[in-house]
Every structure is written in C-alpha cells, then in structure tokens.
C-alpha cells in the first residue's frame, strides 16, 4: 500500500472545510493513518519547501503557511499519490475542475486550500518531516472489516 502526505493549508482550516476534504478521501476508500493540527515552524516549512528556498515566492509561501494552523494528514491506499492529486485538482484553482477540492474551494494560487505530495518519493520525504513513525498507524491486513485492500 502506498502512502501520501496531504495538508489542509491555513486558508482551508480557517474556513472550516477540513471535514469536506477528509470526506473526499474517505469516500474514495482511502485510509487515514495519521492526522494532526500543527502550527508549523519556519524550520519545518523550510525543510518541506527546500526545493523552493531560493525562489522569489519562498518568503510569501512560508509567511502564509505560518499564518495559522495546518491539518497534516497521512493517507494510505492503492495509487493514493496519483489519485490524491486528482482529488485535489490542478494547483491553480482557476484551472481546477469542479468537483475537485481546489476547483470547489480554492481561490487562487496563493489560497489553494491543500498541499498534496506529487510523487511517491516526495510523499515519503514529506511524511518523515511532518510525522514521527509512532504517529502513523497501521491497519491489520487480514481484518475482514476493511473492504478496500
């Protein structure tokens, strides 16, 4: 099973739409294996956005991401990285299809509600930044109650 990192950014938390975002992933059949509300530090965000550190927009995104709490989540399931990106929609909400999270709730590039890992490798890296191993739960593979294995 694959895992991905999904974060509801401060604009989504402030607008009280976290439950709608969680519902989209649950309705698709993915398992929530880690969740916490975080006031992210400059150090954490610098590590998360390290590939953008020297870009002109870096100070603006860090300022925005420290402006309020972030709902950090780990989701698990088949092809969850790629499918999670589809659930989120295009990065720019103006280009995102209706029915996607960003298409329905995003306002602009600076207020696009969610972050989602863009590859299995970035998901592994981001999950290590945001969660300790103890904060991510595992489900028993042989438990019959889980339909979407």
LINUR-V510386 format. One record per residue. PHI is phi as a letter, one per 20 degrees, with the letter a starting at -180 (NA if undefined). PSI is psi in radians with two decimals (999 if undefined). Layout:
# LINUR-V510386
phi=PHI psi=PSI
phi=PHI psi=PSI
This chain:
# LINUR-V510386
phi=NA psi=2.43
phi=e psi=2.68
phi=c psi=2.65
phi=c psi=2.77
phi=d psi=2.19
phi=c psi=2.32
phi=c psi=2.30
phi=e psi=2.08
phi=f psi=2.94
phi=g psi=-0.58
phi=f psi=-0.67
phi=f psi=-0.66
phi=f psi=-0.81
phi=f psi=-0.62
phi=e psi=0.02
phi=l psi=0.79
phi=d psi=0.25
phi=g psi=-0.66
phi=f psi=-0.57
phi=f psi=-0.62
phi=f psi=-0.78
phi=g psi=-0.76
phi=g psi=-0.69
phi=g psi=-0.75
phi=f psi=-0.68
phi=f psi=-0.73
phi=f psi=-0.49
phi=f psi=-0.31
phi=o psi=0.13
phi=e psi=2.67
phi=d psi=2.27
phi=e psi=1.99
phi=d psi=-0.10
phi=a psi=2.41
phi=b psi=2.39
phi=a psi=2.62
phi=e psi=2.20
phi=c psi=2.38
phi=e psi=1.74
phi=f psi=2.40
phi=e psi=2.84
phi=g psi=-0.68
phi=f psi=-0.80
phi=f psi=-0.79
phi=f psi=-0.59
phi=f psi=-0.71
phi=f psi=-0.74
phi=f psi=-0.79
phi=d psi=0.49
phi=g psi=-0.63
phi=f psi=-0.23
phi=d psi=0.07
phi=g psi=-0.63
phi=e psi=0.13
phi=e psi=2.66
phi=f psi=-0.47
phi=e psi=-0.12
phi=g psi=-0.88
phi=g psi=-0.63
phi=f psi=-0.76
phi=f psi=-0.66
phi=f psi=-0.72
phi=f psi=-0.78
phi=f psi=-0.79
phi=f psi=-0.32
phi=e psi=0.06
phi=f psi=-0.19
phi=a psi=3.12
phi=f psi=2.66
phi=c psi=2.36
phi=e psi=1.85
phi=e psi=2.33
phi=c psi=2.59
phi=d psi=2.19
phi=d psi=2.54
phi=c psi=2.50
phi=r psi=3.08
phi=f psi=2.16
phi=l psi=0.57
phi=f psi=-0.50
phi=f psi=-0.95
phi=f psi=-0.79
phi=f psi=-0.61
phi=f psi=-0.70
phi=f psi=-0.63
phi=f psi=-0.70
phi=f psi=-0.68
phi=f psi=-0.69
phi=n psi=3.10
phi=g psi=2.55
phi=g psi=-0.73
phi=e psi=1.96
phi=g psi=-0.44
phi=f psi=-0.32
phi=d psi=-0.03
phi=e psi=2.44
phi=f psi=2.54
phi=f psi=2.54
phi=n psi=-0.31
phi=e psi=2.84
phi=f psi=-0.85
phi=f psi=-0.58
phi=f psi=-0.60
phi=e psi=-0.58
phi=c psi=-0.29
phi=f psi=2.65
phi=d psi=-0.89
phi=b psi=-3.10
phi=g psi=-0.64
phi=f psi=-0.25
phi=c psi=1.16
phi=d psi=0.31
phi=m psi=-0.73
phi=c psi=2.71
phi=d psi=2.49
phi=c psi=2.41
phi=g psi=2.48
phi=d psi=-0.04
phi=b psi=2.86
phi=f psi=-0.70
phi=f psi=-0.78
phi=f psi=-0.59
phi=f psi=-0.81
phi=f psi=-0.77
phi=f psi=-0.82
phi=f psi=-0.69
phi=f psi=-0.64
phi=f psi=-0.52
phi=f psi=-0.75
phi=e psi=-0.41
phi=c psi=2.50
phi=e psi=2.78
phi=g psi=-0.57
phi=f psi=-0.33
phi=e psi=-0.08
phi=d psi=2.16
phi=e psi=2.77
phi=d psi=2.49
phi=e psi=2.54
phi=f psi=2.32
phi=f psi=-0.47
phi=e psi=0.06
phi=f psi=2.11
phi=f psi=-0.35
phi=f psi=-0.36
phi=e psi=1.98
phi=e psi=-0.51
phi=d psi=1.09
phi=e psi=999
